[in-house]
């Protein structure tokens, strides 16, 4: 292509009626493979409709023409809001539905013009790169959504999405529906998978390498089997108090628990129950301002100060080992520290118990 002398787009004015009809006729694809999910809240959609009703302009829509049809490169969320209003699924901010508009008002809405830039003669790769470009300049797309656009066809992304949607992971309820819509669950699973291959690393350091290099079928099966094993083990630990109601739901804590259970593959259900009960009791005492128990303070600080750094992750994992994987003949310093803290500060008795191969703590 000759640069600076050839234009590969055209500008057009469509109206809302034409936009809606193209979508309903299957001529305009609102969600090509590189697009993110439908993420706008109802309030955001209603706000856009009110903007149209107030006569304000909407931002430009970028549409690609391909094989006689169209795909929405930028404008998916706005388009969905418009269609939802026309279909009667939402009202505007004043509670006015499309069906309640007068004939004149309805005509104004359907004939409302939107500015469309029609992208022409662009390859799939060029379109994906353009999508990332227009959404990287602000805060419109988050990291996992940009990764989807760039690596949508990789085995690693497909594996992470599959694991995030698995019953074992979803049952843990680590992410709200809203957060999952922004693909934050997939993003976190990618970090967990990276830890299975590379061990503890700085946040995202090895994840990007995996996206770039991708994985083969053998690696994919190994990752899937191990991740599912750990998810199932955690999911079975306490039906009475689900993990989603504890601090172990937090990314830093869960990453530590996940890594711990991967490293110590011999850890059994009974041992995990002791770990979980300990954490339930210890939770209120784990805080950065904790001056009476150095173990709790160090763990808390590693959760809030550069919590996704390799050093902080290794610090948390080391404390987990000291507290929950003591295979020695005597208590670790961390276990002694906890016993002393609860005896002097809470007047509680903490006993030691041999659970499998580990010497662990239990509360009376």
Secondary structure, DSSP 4 states (H G I P E B T S, - for coil): --TTT---EEEEEEEHHHHHHHHHTT-EES--TT-------HHHHHHHHHHHHTTPPPPPEEEEEETTEEEEEE-HHHHHHHHHHHTTS---TTS--GGGS-HHHHHHHHT-EEEEEEE-S--HHHHHHHHHHHHHSSSSS-HHHHHHHHHTT-HHHHHHHHHHTSHHHHTT--S-HHHHHTTHHHHHHHHHHHHHHH-S-STTHHHHHHHHH---HHHHHHHHHHHHHHHHHHHTS-SSS-GGGSGGGSHHHHHHHHHHHHHTTT--HHHHHHHHHHHHHHGGG--TT--S-HHHHHHHHHHHSSTTSHHHHHHHHHHHHHHH---SSS--HHHHHHHHHIIIII---EEEEEETTEEEEEE-
